[in-house]
Amino acid sequence: MLFSENILVALAGLKANKMRSLLTMLGIIIGIASVITIKTIGNTMTQFINEKMQSMGANNIQVGIMQKEGKKDLFYGRESDTYVRPMTDDDLISPDMLKSFREKFKDEVTYVVLSEYVTDGNYQKSEIVQGDRTAKVSVVGYNEDSFKFNKTKILGGRAFLKRDYDEAKRVCLLSDRAVERLYDGNMDEAIGKPIEVTVDGTYYTYYVVGVYEYVEQSLSLTGSNSPNPVTDLQIPYSTARNENHNQNKGYSYFNVVTAVGVDNNSFSKEMRDYFNVNFYSRNDAYDVIVLTASSMMEEFNSIIGMVETGLTVIAAISLLVGGIGVMNIMLVSITERTKEIGTRKALGATNFSIRLQFITEAVVICIIGGIIGIFLGVGLGTVIMKFVNQTAVISPDSILLAVGFSMVIGTFFGYYPANKAAKLNPIDALRYE
């Protein structure tokens, strides 16, 4: 028989036994669909994180304090002990250290971005209440460089003045979304008025001096469609430090925004060495680490890749089960068609042609199951990503791999039944009842 005839025979057999064929394909369909779905989610998440990291600024370097030596840390690519000793004020980067750093690298550094949260992260308990209206907020202090770097757009009122920072005034900027919740969008009614915000049972009072345009958080998956999103209640950095009783203490982390044309990878090492050699060489427990956008993207991509690989391996187990199902149904098919095989061999069919016929049938079953699995996997991945307001990223490579893997499964698990059929004695086959 020609190869095309083998395919037609296989399709005719599937059509004659629709339910049995569908149940046989089920393991292949589930396995391929699972793999495609996982790959789609993984690719979408990888692209999302890379885009958001880049939007945060390719020239943005994070600087922080971390423990020395010890076991491997997953995110920072270095080693740290689980416990050395508590961090004290002496371990922090002092204002004098930061001033010295800015003077040393004044041509390379454009901004030093500082922020400090007054909230404890429990946004359900951090809110402004005006009568029967509420707005969820996160009270956070920013320095002058933060507003310059973030390009905060003031819609009404004014931005913070130098004296607001110098004197740690109790003034704030409200988001336009919070103004909508509290004042029906009337900025004039909000500006100049005192507001009271409760943070986990503690009350703070600030005077609204301006309203800024709310921008979706960089790493938010769900977008800003919530009717009551958590927005920043922005206050001067010095005010936030007063609220947290951190006056005259140092900094555990900050961001550095480099000038255009600076090589961040080489500069980050130079910056790390500057702090560690000059200020932390005698510190017994802590030193300075730096993270660039590219290094963070590599770490996140590596983590997503490991999770994706693990889930793919688990999903691929169902492909093995599906392959066993194909082998089982092919053995049943051979038993049912023993006389047909005997007749063909009596008419001169070679062992090779018999073997090829049944391998072709197994491959056809797996390819059809694989195609159904691909459509199901792409559809499922797209629907899942739609729930988090993301556009699914479909990988052509994963689809081609799924089709190829289906053929391999069909060939591998179909060979034993096909070989068994090819070795049947034609006389015994013709006598089979």
N, C-alpha and C positions, 0 to 999 in steps of 0.2 A: 504493500500500500504506500502511496505517496504521503508525504508529511501533511499536506493540506487535507487529504482524505482522513488521516488520523485525527486531525482537529475536528472535522465535521462529525466523525463517529463519536468523539468525546462529547461534543455539544449535544448530539442526539441522545446520548446516554444521560446527560444532565437533565435534558428536557423531559425524558421519560420518567425520571425519578426526582422530581423537583424538591420535595420535602427532604428526602435523604441527602440530596446534593447540598441543600441550604444548611442542614445541620452539620454536614461534613465541613463546609466552608466557615462555619461560625467561629471556630478557634482562630483561623487565619484572619477573618474580618476583625475580630476583637483585638488581636495582637497588633495588626497593622494600624488600626484606628487609634489604639493607645499610643503607639510609637509616634505617629504623625501629630497627635494632639500634644504630646509632651514636647516634641521638637518645636511645634508652633508656639506654645506658651514660652518655652525657653528662649527662642529667637526674638519674640516680641519683648520679653523682659530685658534681654541683653541690649536690644536697640533702644528701648526706653531709658534704661539707666545710662547708657553712653551719651544719648542726646541730652539728658538732664544734667549729667556731669559737665558736658561741654558748655551747656547754657549757663552753668554756674561760673564759668570763666576758666579758659585754658591756662590763664596766667594767675590762677588762684592757688596759693600754697597754704596748707594747714600746718600750724605749729602747735605742739603740745608737750606736756610733761608725762613721762612714762617710767616705770620701774626698769632697772637695769638687769640684764642677764636672766637666765632661767629657762622656762619651757617655751615652745614655739607659740606665737600669737597668730591667730588665723588672719586677722585683718591688717596688722601692721607689718607682717613679714619679718618680725624680729622676735627675740626671746624676752620673756618677762616672768618674774616669779609671781606665784599666786598671792604671796604675802611677804613683804619685807618689813615695812613699818608704816604707820600712817603718814600721809603727806602733811608737812607743816608749812608755815609761811616762808621759812628759809628755803624750801624746795621750789617755790614758785618763781616765775620770771618777774623780777621787780620792775617798777617804773623806771628806775635808773638803768637797768639792763636794756629795757626796750628803747629808752632814749639813746643810749650808746649805739644800739643796733641801727636805729634810724639814721644817726649821724654817719656811721660807718658806710652804710649802703644807701645813701640818699639818692644816688643816681639810678640804682636798680629797683628801689621800692617806691611805688606810687601811693599805696594806702596800707595802713595797718588797721584791720577791721576788728573791733572788740564788741562783744555782746554779752549780756548777762540776764538770765531769766529770773523773775521774781516768783513766777508760778512754779509749782512742783510737778508739772506735767499732767495733773489730774484736771483736764479741761472741763469736765462736768461740774467741778466745784469752783471754777474760775469764771466769774461772770459779772456783768453789770446789770443791775436791776433798776428800772425806772418805772415805778407804778406796777402795772401788770405786764410790762415788757421786759424782755431779757436779751442780752447778747453775750455769747460765749467769747471769751478773750484769753489771750496769753500775754501777761505783762512782761515786757522785755525791754531792756535798756540797750541803746546803741550809742556808739561814739560818733563824732563828726565824720570820720572817714567812712563809716558804714553808710550814711545817707548819701555821700558823694558816690560811693561805689555802686550802691543799689539803685541810684537814680530815682529815689522816692519822689513820686509825683504828688504835689500838694494841690488839692482841688479847691480848698477854701481855707481862709485864715492864713497862718504863717508856719514856717518851719521853726525848728529850735534855733535860738540865738546863742552866741558864745557865752553870755552870762548864764543861760540856762544850764549849760554844762559846768561852768566854773563854780556856780553856786548851788548845784544839785537841786534845782527848783522842782517843785512838784507839779510839773506841767506834762501834758500828754498830747499825742496825735491819735485820733480815732480813724478807723477805716470807714470808707463810704458804705460798706456793707453793714457795719455796726450802726451807723447813722440811720440807715434805712430801717433797721430793726427798732431803734429807740426813738427816733424823731421823724419817722416817715420820710426820710431823705432830706429834711430841712436842715442844711448845714448851719445857717444863721442862728437857728435855735440852739444848736449844740455848742458852737464856738463861744468861749468865754464863760461857760457854765461849769460848775464843779460836778464831777461824777464820782460815785462810790463803787469800787470794785471789791468783791470778796474773793479771797484766795484761800481755799481750804479753811474757811471759818475766820480768817483774819481780814479786816477791812482796811482799805487804802483809799485816800481821797486825792484826786488830781484835777487840775483845771485844763479844759480842752482849749488848746491854742490853734489847732488846725485839723483838717481832714485830709487823709491821703487816699490814693487809689489802691484798692486791694488787688493784689496779683496772686494768682494761684501758686502754692508752694511748689518748689522745684521738683520734689520727689513724690508729689501727690498723684496717685493712680486714678482717683475717682473724680478729679476735676473740682470745680467750684460751684456746682449746681445745687449744693445743699442750701435750704432756705435760711439756715442759721449756722454758717461755717465758723470755725474758730479762727479769729483774726488777731493780729498783734495790737495790743494797746501799747504804743511806743512811748517810752520815756527816756530822758537822758541817761547815759551810761552811769554817770556819777550818782544819779538818783537811785538807780537800781542797786548799786553797790551799798548805798546807805540803807536801803530797805533790807538788804541781806546782811547788814552789819559787816561789810567787807572793806570798809574804808581803810586806806593805807596798806592794804594787802596786795600781793602780786597777782599774776595771771597764770592760770593753768593751761589756757589755750587761746589762740587768736589766729586770724587769717592774714596772710600777706598777699597783696596784689602787686605783681611786678610790672615794671615798665615795658612798653612795646619793644620787642627785639631781644629781651632777656631769655636765655636758655634756662628754663625752669629746672630741668633735671640736674644740670651742673650747679646752678645757683642754690638749689635746695640743699645740696651736700655742703656747699660753702657756708650757708647759713647755719646748718646743723653743727658743723665743726666750730663755727665762731662762738656759739653759745656754750657748747660742751667743753671746748678747750679753755675758754676765758672765764667761765663762770661755774661749770659743773664738774671739773676735773677732780675736785676733792669731795664731791657729794657721794656718800656711800650707797645711796639707794636709787636716786633718780637722775635722769638726764633728759635732753631735748630730742624729740623726734620730729620729722617733717614728712608731709604727704602731699604729693602733687596730684592733679586731676588725673593724669595718665596712670599713675601708680594705683590710685583708687579704682579706676576703671578696670585695670588688669586684675585686681583682687576680686572685685565684684563679678567680673566675667568668669574668673576661675571658680568661684564658689557656685555660680549658676551652672557652669559646665559640669562640675562634679555632681550636683544634685540631679541635673538632667540626665547624665550618664547612668546614675544609680537607678532612677525611675525607668529609664529606657530598658535597662537590663531586666528589671522586674516585669515590665510589660512584655518583653520578648519571650518570657517563659510561656505565655499563652500561645505564642507561635509554635513552640515545641509541642505543646498539647495539641494544637491544630494539625501539626505534621503527623503526629501519631494517629489522629483521627483519619487523615487522608490515607495513611498506610492501612489502617483497619478496613476502610470502605473499599479500597482496591483489592484487598484479600477476599472480601465478600464478593466483589464483582467478578473476580477470577473464578471463584467457586461456582457462581451462577452461570458463567459463560465457558465452562470447561469444554462442553461439546463443540461450541463455536471455535475454540482454540484448536481442538483436535481436527475439525474439518479443515481449517486453514492450513494446518501443518500437513495434512494428508494431500492437500492441493499444491503443496510445494512452498509454503511460507517458511522463511528461514527463522532461526532463533532471534536474529537481530531485528527483523521486522516485527515479530511478536513483542519483543522487549520494548522497541521504540513506540509501539502502539499504546502500551499501558503506561509508559513513562510520560508520553504526550498527554494522556488523559489526566494523570496526576498533576502535571504542570498546568494544564488548562483550569482544573479545579482551583489550584492555588492562585493563579493569575486573576481569575474572576473574583475570588474572595479578596485578593489584594486590592483590586480596583475599587470594589465596594468599600473596603476598609479605608482607602485613601480619601474617597468622598466623605465618608462618615467622620474620619479624623479631622479633615480640613474644616468641615462644617461645625464640629464640636469645638475645635480650637477657636474658630471665628466667633462663635456664640459666647464662649467663656471670656474672651478678650473684650467683646462688646459690653459685657456686664461691668467692666472696669474702665470703660470709655477709651479703649485702645484699639488701634487698627492691627489686626493679626498679620504677622510676618510669616508667610508661607515659604518654606525652603524647597526649591526645585530638587536640590540634592537629596533631601530626605524622601521625596516622592520617588525619584529614580531608584534610590536605595531600597525602598519598600517593594517596588516591582521586581527588582533583581533578586531580593531576598525571597520573594514569593516563588520565583522560578527555581531558586536553589533548593528551597524546602520541597517543592514538587518533585524535583529530580532526585533528591536524597531519599525522601520517604517513599517515593514511587518506585525506586530501583529494585528493592527486595521483592515486592509483589510482581513486578514486571519480569524479573529474572526467574521467579518461580513459575510464572506462566510460560516463559520461553523454554524451560526445561521439561515441560510436561511431555510424557510419551504420547504420541498421537493415537495409538491403539487404545491405551488406557483411557484417554480423554474421550474417545468416541464411545466407549462402553460405559462412561460415567452416567449414573442415574441421579 
